Amino acid sequence: SWPCQRGFDRFFGSIPGGGSYFSPNGLAMDNEPYEPDADFYFTDAISEHSCRFINEHRRRSPSAPFFLYTAYTAPHWPLHARQEDIARYRGRYRRGWDVLRAEKHQWMIDMGLLNPDWAVSPRDERVPAWDSLTAEQQDVFDLRMAIYAAQLTCMDDGIGRIIETIRRRGLL
């Protein structure tokens, strides 16, 4: 019941689903197990294989339509990202979620996305006020938010590469 037996011509991904971004279990290419190289990062690999599938399809069947289903595991748990991507965001969240939420709310009002009469939603009661956390706890959460942002950036960059591949092939 792998994807190539369910109507897909090509497949790259993890059969069991989420897991490590650096050494995921159950990786497959079409109907064969796939062994990643030492520099493997799953989000990048998904983007690269998506671009590859587009290019191969265009070479083989230049006038045939195609359907590409790209499903990232990012930004789901576990929080894994490349160190250089995390470094871009480390420290950016030190002011805390209370301040950042208020700033984002104001930014959306300034952009005309929200009615100025709409108040920022209350913080979930299960989430403590940022100022009530110890410096160590704030550091842990800053790191987690940096990793999450790095995951999103990597995924966004990959989506951009896929769109650019489609555009270069005249398929946009």
C-alpha angles and dihedrals in degrees: 000000000000118000095265087060091049101058104284119122093203135020138186121173148073115306096205093044129232128022139112114000090210100045110010121185122243099019113175139180109205102315099336132087111257123218113205123219124243094268094050121146114174099218092053091046092053090052093045093050091047090055090045092052091051092050093046092048092050091050094047100039109016096176100036119102119239140203118214119190110190114184117180123200088211134131092025128106133315096064101228127155138148113276094238090054092049090050090061090065104029109124094013091106098046092108087066140236096283093058093040093050091052091048093049090048091052091045090055090049090049090050090052092245096117133040108249089228091065112095122217109268115258118264113260106267090229090062115079123228108269092235090057092063124093118247088254092053091047089052092052092050092045088055093047092050090047091053091048091050090048090052091051093047092051091049092046091050089051092051087051090053091050092050091047090051090051090047094049089051091053092244102114 
